[in-house]
Amino acid sequence: MTRHPIVIVALLLVALTAAAQTPAPVPASPQVPDAAQFVGPPKGVPLTGDALRERTDQVAALLRCPVCQGLAVADSKAEMAVNMKHQVNELLARGYTEDQILGYFELSYGQFVLLRPKFEGVNRLVWLLPIVAMVLGVAVVVFKMRKLGRGPVAEPAAAPVETVEDPYLARVRDLVGEGKK
Amino acid sequence: MNRTVLAIGLFIIVAIVGMLFLALGKDPQAIESPLIGRVAPSFALREVGTGTTIGVEQFRGKPVVLNFWATWCGPCWEEHPVLVSSARRMGSQVQFVGVVFQDTEDKIQRFLNDRGSAYPTLVDDAGKTAIAYGVGGVPETFFLNASGTIVAKHSGPISSDLLQANLMKAMQQ
C-alpha cells in the first residue's frame, strides 16, 4: 500500500511524458502552407476586378518560372507557372503587397526566382558593369575624336612628278591625241 | 595603340573564359534552398487511398524524409524502390512522406499499387505546398530533423547512399 503514491506519481510522469510527445493535432481538412508563415499578414489593400488582373500580370512578370528557360511566370504556360500566377492573384486579392509577394517566393526559391536581381552583394555588378562599360566606351570615343582633331592638318599630296615616261602611258596618250599637243 | 587594344581584348577574353570556366563547373539546377536551416513550412494534405488528412507537424519527434514526386516523372520511378526499401528498413526511426503534385489521384493510386508503398503519399492539389518548399522540378527530397527544421535538400533521383548521408545530417542536428 505504501508504494501506491510512488506508483501514482510514476504513472503521472509517464502520462505527462506521453502527452509531451503527442504529435501536433492534425487539421480536419487539408491546409496548404500560408504566405503568412513567411511574410506575415497582408500590408496592402485587397484588390479586385481589373485592378487585380492587371496587378497579377505585373507581379507575375517579375517572377521567373522555375521549370522554364528564362521565362517569366506571366509568359509561361507550364503548370508550375500557372500555379504560381494563381497564387500571386490570390495573395493580391488578400491584400499582400508586391514586396511581400516577391519576398514570399524568394524565401522559397531564393533570388533565382526574381527576374530583376536585387541591388546587393555581387548582384551590384549586374547593374553597374553595363554603365561602367558604356561610360568607358564614350570616354574612348571622345578621347580618340579629340586626338584626331588636334593632329596636324595633312596637306594634300602633290601630284607625282613623272620623271620617266611610261611607254604604255605614252602609247595611251598618243591614242587619245594628247601626245600631239 | 595597337598594344593597348590587344591588352584590352585579351583582358575581356580572359574574363569571359574565366567566368565560363567557373560557371561550367556548376550544375544550374543545383540551387541551394533558402529553406535549409528554417522550420519546414507546415501543411496538412489528403492521403491517397484513405482520404485522411496528414500534417507534416504530426511527425515532430523523429526525422522526416519529405519527397516531392509525380507519376509522369521518369526519375521518380527510378528512385521509388530506394525510398520504399529504406522506409521499410528504417520506418521505426524515420518518417517517410511523399507529396505528389500536378497529378491525378487515380494515377497515383495505380502507381503505388503496381510499384509498392511503405509510407503515406499526400496530394498537393494546387501545387501550393510545392511552391512553399521552392520545388522546381520533381523529384526533390527534403530532410527534416526531429524538431522539424529542414537540414538538407536533394534535387533529382536519390540513391541509397545519398539518402543515408542526408539522413545522418537529419539525425545529428
Interface residues (C-beta under 8 A of the other chain):
Chain A: Q21 P23 A24 P25 V26 P27 A28 S29 P30 Q31 V32 P33 Q37 F38 P66 V67 E79 M80 N83 M84 H86 Q87 F105 E106 L107 S108 Y109 G110 F112 V113
Chain B: I31 E32 S33 P34 L35 P41 S42 F43 A44 L45 R46 T53 I54 G55 E57 Q58 F59 R60 G61 Q102 D124 D125 A126 G127 K128 T129 A130 I131 A132 Y133 G134 V135 G136 G137
